[in-house]
Amino acid sequence: MALSAEQVLHIAELVKLALTDEEVALYQQQLSEILEHFDRLNELNTDAIPPTAQVADQQNVYREDRVREWLATEEALANAPDAADGFFRVRPVLEG
């Protein structure tokens, strides 16, 4: 499936890209080649293959959820460059 220059410009507009004429020609060729590869995949007979969401047998691995000791506030703030009232103090990002 060959894309037209107008289709490439439409795609560029959707993603807010400004393209030169040379870039339009380059992307027209590259995107058309990509679509040709997908057309070739569409020619495969997949009738005997069940729909598959995940091809690899994978499972999520979670760490054990357990209660642990936490740092005391004083320990957590011990190396802070500036602290006050049990909190880290930082420079204001937005004034006003």
C-alpha positions in Angstrom: 0.0 0.0 0.0 1.6 3.2 -1.1 0.9 6.4 0.8 0.4 9.6 -1.0 2.2 12.8 -0.1 -1.2 14.2 1.1 -1.6 11.3 3.5 2.0 11.8 4.9 1.2 15.5 5.4 -2.1 14.6 7.1 -0.2 12.2 9.5 2.4 15.0 10.1 -0.4 17.4 10.9 -1.9 15.0 13.4 1.4 14.8 15.3 2.1 18.5 14.8 5.3 18.0 12.7 6.4 20.5 10.0 8.0 18.6 7.2 10.1 19.8 4.3 9.3 18.4 0.8 12.4 16.1 1.1 11.1 14.7 4.4 7.7 14.2 2.9 9.2 12.1 0.1 11.4 10.2 2.5 8.6 9.4 4.9 6.3 8.6 2.1 8.7 5.9 0.9 9.5 4.6 4.4 5.9 4.4 5.7 4.8 2.8 2.4 7.5 0.1 2.9 6.3 -0.5 6.4 2.7 -0.9 5.3 3.8 -3.3 2.6 5.4 -5.5 5.3 2.1 -5.6 7.1 0.2 -6.4 3.9 2.5 -9.4 3.6 1.7 -10.5 7.1 -2.0 -10.2 6.3 -1.5 -12.9 3.6 -0.7 -15.5 6.2 -3.4 -18.1 7.0 -4.0 -17.8 10.7 -7.4 -19.7 10.8 -5.9 -22.5 13.0 -4.2 -20.1 15.4 -6.3 -19.1 18.4 -6.4 -15.4 19.4 -3.6 -14.7 21.7 -3.0 -11.8 24.0 0.4 -12.9 25.3 2.7 -15.3 23.4 5.2 -15.9 26.2 4.2 -17.7 29.4 4.8 -14.9 31.9 3.6 -14.1 35.3 3.9 -11.1 37.5 6.4 -11.6 40.3 5.5 -9.7 43.4 7.7 -9.3 46.5 6.3 -10.4 49.8 4.3 -7.6 51.5 5.5 -7.4 55.1 5.8 -4.8 57.8 9.3 -3.5 58.5 10.8 -1.0 60.8 11.1 2.5 59.3 13.5 5.3 60.0 12.6 7.7 62.8 11.9 11.2 61.6 15.2 12.4 63.1 17.1 9.7 61.3 15.5 10.5 58.0 16.3 14.2 58.4 19.8 13.7 59.7 21.5 14.4 56.4 19.0 16.9 55.1 20.6 20.2 54.1 17.7 22.0 55.7 14.8 20.8 57.9 12.2 22.4 60.1 9.4 21.0 62.2 10.0 17.4 61.1 10.0 18.2 57.4 12.5 18.7 54.6 12.8 22.4 53.6 13.3 23.2 50.0 13.6 26.5 48.1 10.2 27.6 46.7 9.8 26.7 43.0 7.0 29.1 42.3 6.9 32.5 44.1 3.6 34.2 44.7 
